[in-house]
């Protein structure tokens, strides 16, 4: 699995516009071949920091996405940002789920 994390620091007053842009792209991105999921989060400590997490089956699927219309539109939103987005790509060969027991008091 390939995990793509895009960190964006939006200009004050442009949060809603960035959120609307991301929201409009979600349905299209999730239908792309090899997309396992995507999520968009706001940093609890800095309301201008946002993170877009995307999970891809293969690096080829991610590369195809990076050439897609939706990614082009996303990068077009950089005019709403205070600095260029930071894009991190992680290759995950194994992951596991941590079982959390029932904590009754």
MARNUMAR-68807 format. One record per atom (N, C-alpha, C): residue number from 1; residue in one letter; x, y, z. Coordinates in steps of 0.02 Angstrom, whole numbers. Example, Ala and Ser with C-alpha at 12.3 -4.5 7.8 and 13.67 -1.06 7.14 Angstrom:
<pts>
seq|type|x|y|z
1|A|660|-284|390
1|A|615|-225|390
1|A|660|-165|390
2|S|642|-112|354
2|S|684|-53|357
2|S|645|2|394
</pts>
This chain:
<pts>
seq|type|x|y|z
1|X|42|-59|0
1|X|0|0|0
1|X|45|62|0
2|X|21|113|-33
2|X|55|178|-36
2|X|12|229|0
3|X|43|266|45
3|X|8|319|82
3|X|37|385|61
4|X|-6|429|37
4|X|13|496|18
4|X|-16|545|69
5|X|26|588|97
5|X|3|638|145
5|X|22|706|117
6|X|-28|748|110
6|X|-16|816|85
6|X|-34|865|141
7|X|17|902|164
7|X|6|952|216
7|X|-1|1020|183
8|X|-55|1055|201
8|X|-68|1121|172
8|X|-80|1172|227
9|X|-47|1228|223
9|X|-59|1283|270
9|X|-94|1338|232
10|X|-158|1346|248
10|X|-201|1391|210
10|X|-195|1463|237
11|X|-204|1511|192
11|X|-203|1581|212
11|X|-263|1595|257
12|X|-255|1638|309
12|X|-312|1655|351
12|X|-369|1681|308
13|X|-428|1658|323
13|X|-487|1679|285
13|X|-501|1637|224
14|X|-458|1588|207
14|X|-467|1546|148
14|X|-483|1473|166
15|X|-493|1459|231
15|X|-507|1390|253
15|X|-569|1361|219
16|X|-622|1399|218
16|X|-684|1374|189
16|X|-675|1359|115
17|X|-640|1403|79
17|X|-629|1393|8
17|X|-588|1330|-6
18|X|-536|1318|36
18|X|-495|1258|28
18|X|-538|1196|42
19|X|-576|1198|96
19|X|-619|1142|114
19|X|-668|1126|57
20|X|-698|1177|28
20|X|-745|1167|-27
20|X|-711|1136|-87
21|X|-650|1157|-101
21|X|-612|1129|-157
21|X|-599|1055|-146
22|X|-574|1038|-87
22|X|-559|967|-70
22|X|-624|926|-73
23|X|-676|952|-42
23|X|-740|916|-39
23|X|-766|902|-110
24|X|-758|949|-155
24|X|-783|940|-224
24|X|-743|886|-261
25|X|-681|872|-240
25|X|-638|824|-273
25|X|-645|753|-245
26|X|-670|746|-184
26|X|-670|682|-149
26|X|-704|626|-188
27|X|-764|637|-212
27|X|-800|584|-247
27|X|-761|560|-308
28|X|-733|606|-346
28|X|-695|589|-406
28|X|-632|550|-387
29|X|-596|573|-335
29|X|-534|540|-315
29|X|-547|469|-292
30|X|-600|459|-254
30|X|-615|392|-227
30|X|-634|342|-281
31|X|-654|367|-340
31|X|-672|323|-396
31|X|-611|305|-439
32|X|-555|338|-427
32|X|-495|325|-468
32|X|-470|254|-456
33|X|-445|224|-509
33|X|-420|156|-505
33|X|-364|150|-453
34|X|-372|104|-406
34|X|-320|93|-356
34|X|-327|134|-293
35|X|-376|178|-289
35|X|-386|218|-229
35|X|-420|176|-175
36|X|-388|169|-118
36|X|-416|131|-63
36|X|-453|176|-13
37|X|-440|241|-17
37|X|-475|288|28
37|X|-439|354|32
38|X|-476|404|54
38|X|-446|470|66
38|X|-483|505|122
39|X|-446|545|159
39|X|-474|581|217
39|X|-442|650|220
40|X|-479|697|246
40|X|-456|766|251
40|X|-465|789|323
41|X|-412|815|353
41|X|-412|833|424
41|X|-386|904|434
42|X|-410|934|488
42|X|-385|999|510
42|X|-345|988|574
43|X|-288|1020|580
43|X|-246|1015|639
43|X|-281|1048|698
44|X|-287|1012|754
44|X|-320|1039|813
44|X|-281|1096|845
45|X|-216|1099|833
45|X|-174|1151|863
45|X|-164|1212|819
46|X|-177|1205|754
46|X|-169|1261|707
46|X|-226|1256|656
47|X|-274|1299|662
47|X|-334|1295|619
47|X|-319|1307|545
48|X|-259|1330|529
48|X|-241|1342|459
48|X|-202|1284|428
49|X|-187|1232|468
49|X|-152|1172|443
49|X|-204|1119|425
50|X|-199|1093|364
50|X|-242|1039|342
50|X|-200|982|314
51|X|-226|921|319
51|X|-192|862|295
51|X|-239|821|252
52|X|-216|802|194
52|X|-253|758|150
52|X|-215|691|149
53|X|-248|638|173
53|X|-220|571|174
53|X|-253|531|118
54|X|-212|499|76
54|X|-237|457|22
54|X|-202|389|26
55|X|-241|336|18
55|X|-214|269|18
55|X|-222|239|-52
56|X|-167|211|-79
56|X|-167|184|-147
56|X|-143|112|-146
57|X|-171|71|-190
57|X|-151|1|-195
57|X|-78|-6|-216
58|X|-58|33|-266
58|X|10|27|-294
58|X|39|95|-308
59|X|103|98|-320
59|X|136|160|-339
59|X|111|183|-408
60|X|96|136|-452
60|X|70|154|-518
60|X|3|190|-510
61|X|-40|165|-466
61|X|-105|198|-455
61|X|-95|269|-430
62|X|-48|278|-384
62|X|-33|346|-360
62|X|-5|389|-416
63|X|41|362|-455
63|X|70|400|-511
63|X|16|421|-561
64|X|-32|377|-575
64|X|-88|394|-619
64|X|-128|451|-588
65|X|-139|448|-523
65|X|-176|501|-488
65|X|-139|568|-493
66|X|-73|566|-486
66|X|-33|627|-490
66|X|-37|661|-558
67|X|-58|623|-609
67|X|-67|651|-676
67|X|-141|665|-691
68|X|-185|656|-642
68|X|-257|662|-653
68|X|-281|734|-650
69|X|-342|744|-674
69|X|-374|809|-672
69|X|-385|830|-599
70|X|-407|783|-557
70|X|-421|801|-487
70|X|-358|825|-451
71|X|-300|794|-464
71|X|-239|816|-432
71|X|-218|885|-460
72|X|-228|895|-524
72|X|-213|960|-555
72|X|-255|1015|-523
73|X|-319|1001|-512
73|X|-363|1050|-479
73|X|-339|1062|-407
74|X|-321|1008|-372
74|X|-295|1016|-304
74|X|-234|1060|-302
75|X|-187|1049|-346
75|X|-127|1090|-348
75|X|-142|1162|-370
76|X|-196|1171|-407
76|X|-218|1238|-425
76|X|-242|1278|-366
77|X|-260|1243|-312
77|X|-283|1277|-251
77|X|-225|1305|-211
78|X|-163|1297|-235
78|X|-106|1321|-197
78|X|-107|1397|-188
79|X|-147|1431|-229
79|X|-154|1504|-220
79|X|-189|1521|-154
80|X|-222|1471|-123
80|X|-255|1481|-59
80|X|-208|1469|-1
81|X|-147|1446|-15
81|X|-100|1424|37
81|X|-48|1478|52
82|X|-23|1476|114
82|X|28|1524|134
82|X|98|1503|112
83|X|105|1439|94
83|X|169|1412|69
83|X|153|1351|27
84|X|201|1327|-13
84|X|187|1268|-54
84|X|167|1208|-12
85|X|124|1165|-37
85|X|105|1105|1
85|X|164|1058|9
86|X|165|1023|65
86|X|215|971|77
86|X|184|904|60
87|X|216|867|15
87|X|189|802|-6
87|X|237|748|16
88|X|212|701|57
88|X|251|645|81
88|X|221|581|55
89|X|262|535|31
89|X|238|472|5
89|X|273|416|43
90|X|232|371|71
90|X|258|316|111
90|X|237|249|79
91|X|283|202|73
91|X|268|135|51
91|X|262|91|112
92|X|205|58|119
92|X|192|17|178
92|X|189|-55|157
93|X|235|-95|183
93|X|236|-166|164
93|X|195|-209|211
94|X|182|-184|271
94|X|143|-223|319
94|X|111|-176|369
95|X|51|-190|388
95|X|19|-153|442
95|X|-24|-202|481
96|X|-38|-185|543
96|X|-80|-228|585
96|X|-125|-184|627
97|X|-176|-215|654
97|X|-225|-181|695
97|X|-211|-197|768
98|X|-208|-147|809
98|X|-198|-157|881
98|X|-267|-165|913
99|X|-277|-222|944
99|X|-340|-235|977
99|X|-340|-201|1045
100|X|-391|-162|1058
100|X|-397|-126|1122
100|X|-450|-161|1162
101|X|-432|-181|1224
101|X|-479|-217|1266
101|X|-534|-171|1293
102|X|-584|-201|1320
102|X|-640|-165|1349
102|X|-618|-136|1417
103|X|-623|-70|1425
103|X|-601|-37|1485
103|X|-660|-18|1529
104|X|-687|-66|1565
104|X|-743|-52|1611
104|X|-715|-31|1678
105|X|-750|16|1710
105|X|-729|39|1776
105|X|-780|21|1827
</pts>
